[in-house]
Amino acid sequence: MTAVLDIAVEHRLGAFMLDAAFTSNGRLTALFGRSGSGKTSLVNIIGGLIRPQSGHVTVDGQVLVDTRRGIFVPKHRRRIGYVFQEARLFPHLTVRQNLLFGRWFTPRAPEDGADLPMVLDLLGIGHLLERRPAGLSGGEKQRVAIGRALLARPRLLLMDEPLASLDEARKAEILPYIERLRDEMAIPIVYVSHSAAEVARLATTLAIVDEGAVKACGPTAEIMSRLDMARLPGAPEASSLLEATIAGFDTEYGLTRLDTRAGPLQVARAGLVAGHRLRVRILASDVLVSLTPLDGISALNVLSGTIAEIGERNGGGAIDLRIDCSGEIVVARLTAKSVAALALAPGRPVYAVIKSVSIDAP
Amino acid sequence: MTDWLSPEEWTAVRLSLIVATTAMLASLPLGVGVAFLLARGRFWGKSVLDALVHLPLIMPPVVTGYLLLIGFGRRGPIGQFLYDWFGIVLSFRWTGAALAAAVMGFPLMVRAIRLSIEAVDRKLEDAAGTLGANPFWVFAVVTLPLCLPGILVGMILCFAKAMGEFGATITFVSNIPGETQTLPSAIYTFTQVPGGEAGAMRLTLISIAVSVSALFISEYMARLVGRRIAIE
C-alpha cells in the first residue's frame, strides 16, 4: 500500500536549512513545532508554492516533485486544497463565488467528492452565500475558506494554522467542523499547528518539526507520550492520550464516568452523551506517583500500572516516566529527588494519581 | 447649442473627443501589459523599458512630436512600413493625432495601473493557484478585477492628457481643420487671429467642462468598484 503522503526534501532559505522527510497514512497528520521550525515551508512545498531544491513529494502514489527526474507539477495541477492562516478569500467575489471558484477549473469529473449543499451543511455557512468576505467574522471567513478548498475536489487538504488568527471562542466554533471534516470526508488532511491542545484533539498522526527537520512521526498518542520528544525545545509537554467511552453520570456531584483501557476515570464535565467515544489528555505534570494505594486524598482518579520507562533528567531536575496501565501509557513528571527517594525503576508497580483530565471534545 | 458654437468649433470638439477616446482605448491593452511587466517582471532591460515609457513625460512635447514625425512620417522607417504593408498613413491624419496623444498619455496610464498591480495581494493569487487556476486565469479573474480601480484611473488620466495634448500633436500632424485640429490647436489658432478671443473662451470653457466631467466620472467609477472589492 502506498502512503498517502511521502515527502523527503532539502531546501535552503537564506540561513535556514529545511531537510525534512516523513511518510504518513493518517487521516489528519499534524505538523507540530515552534514558529520558524519550517512547518509552513513544508506545506508550501507540498502545495507547490515553493519549489524545493532537491527531494521528492508523492501524494497518493502520484509523484508531484522529483528533482532527480526533473518533475515539478505546478500548483494548479496538483489538486491539493490549501487553507491558509488568513482566509485569503477573494474580496471582489461573493461567498458563493468564492466557494465555487475551484469548480471553474477542475475538470467536470463524474460527481465525486463534495458538492455545494453538502459543504454548506458540513460547515454551517448556508446563510452566508450572498454576502461578501469583507462582512464576515474571522470564524466565518475561515469556514468559507475551508469550504472553498473542499469544493475544488482536492485529494489532500493542507491547513496552515487555520485557527491561529482567531480568538478562543472562534477556535471553539471551528474545531468541531474540522473534526467532522476528518471523520466524514475521505480527504486526508495535513494540519500545521503549534498548539498542543489542537494537535491532541485532532491529529491521528503527529510529526514533530524542529529546526527544519522532522524529528519524529507516528500515531499521536505514541509520539506525545515519548519522553525523548518532550525534551525537544518547543515540543509539547509529554502527555497521555486515552481513548475513552462515556460510561455514565454521577448527577449528584456533576461528574461523568469514563471507561478507558487504563481504568475508569471521573471528570467534572457536563453536556456529554453516554456511549460516545472521545479522547482525553493528561499532562505529565498533572500526574503523581505513589507506591501504595492512597486513602484520604482529594484526587478521584487513580490508575494502577507498572513503570515502563524512566526518562533522562532534564535541565531543571524533573524526570518524566512512562507508566504502563493495562497496555495504555500514562506519563508522569516527577522531580529527580522523588524518583531517587521512591527508588523507582522500570517494572516496579505504582499508582498514578491524576490531578486533572482535559477532554478535547465537544 | 449649434448656434452657440460655429461648425468649425464643433468639429474641433468632436475630433478631440474621438482622438482622446481612441488614444485611451488603443493604448489600454498595451498599457496593462507593460504595467504588468514592470510590476511583476524580472528581466534584463526592465529599467530601459521603464525609462522608455516615461520618456514622453519628461521630454519637451515638441521633441516627442518631432521623433514621431521622423519615425512615423510617410518616409520614416515605421511610417513607410505601415504604408507599404497596410496602407496606413498617420502623418497629417487624425489617426496620427491619436497616436501622438496616446504616446503622451501612456506613461500616466502605465504608472496608475502599475501601482494598482503592485498593490494586489500576491497571496490571493497563490490561493487561486491552489484552487486550480492556471497563471492566465489567475490574472484574468483575480489580479485584473482587483486592480480595476487603478485601470480606471489610468484610463481617465490618459484621456485627460490626450484631450489637452498640443505640442507633440501639432509637430507631428500639424493643425488641419477637420482632420487634425483638436481643441487645444483650435484655441491656439483663435489666439493667433484678431477677434478670436470669444471663440477661444468658448472652447476653453468646453475644455474645462470635459476635464472636470472626466474627473468626476473616474472618481465615481473608482468608488463604485472600490466599494465592491472593499479589502478585507
Chai-1 contact restraints between the chains, C-beta under 6 A:
chainA,res_idxA,chainB,res_idxB,connection_type,confidence,min_distance_angstrom,max_distance_angstrom,comment,restraint_id
A,G47,B,T130,contact,1.0,0.0,6.0,A-B,restraint_1
A,L49,B,D126,contact,1.0,0.0,6.0,A-B,restraint_2
A,K75,B,G129,contact,1.0,0.0,6.0,A-B,restraint_3
A,K75,B,T130,contact,1.0,0.0,6.0,A-B,restraint_4
A,H76,B,G129,contact,1.0,0.0,6.0,A-B,restraint_5
A,H76,B,G132,contact,1.0,0.0,6.0,A-B,restraint_6
A,H76,B,A133,contact,1.0,0.0,6.0,A-B,restraint_7
A,H76,B,N134,contact,1.0,0.0,6.0,A-B,restraint_8
A,Y82,B,T130,contact,1.0,0.0,6.0,A-B,restraint_9
A,R88,B,K123,contact,1.0,0.0,6.0,A-B,restraint_10
A,R88,B,L124,contact,1.0,0.0,6.0,A-B,restraint_11
A,R88,B,A127,contact,1.0,0.0,6.0,A-B,restraint_12
A,P91,B,I229,contact,1.0,0.0,6.0,A-B,restraint_13
A,P91,B,I231,contact,1.0,0.0,6.0,A-B,restraint_14
A,P91,B,E232,contact,1.0,0.0,6.0,A-B,restraint_15
A,H92,B,P145,contact,1.0,0.0,6.0,A-B,restraint_16
A,H92,B,I229,contact,1.0,0.0,6.0,A-B,restraint_17
A,F101,B,L131,contact,1.0,0.0,6.0,A-B,restraint_18
A,G102,B,L131,contact,1.0,0.0,6.0,A-B,restraint_19
A,G102,B,G132,contact,1.0,0.0,6.0,A-B,restraint_20
A,F105,B,G132,contact,1.0,0.0,6.0,A-B,restraint_21
A,F105,B,A133,contact,1.0,0.0,6.0,A-B,restraint_22
A,T106,B,G132,contact,1.0,0.0,6.0,A-B,restraint_23
A,P133,B,E232,contact,1.0,0.0,6.0,A-B,restraint_24
A,A134,B,A230,contact,1.0,0.0,6.0,A-B,restraint_25
A,A134,B,E232,contact,1.0,0.0,6.0,A-B,restraint_26
A,A152,B,L131,contact,1.0,0.0,6.0,A-B,restraint_27
A,A152,B,G132,contact,1.0,0.0,6.0,A-B,restraint_28
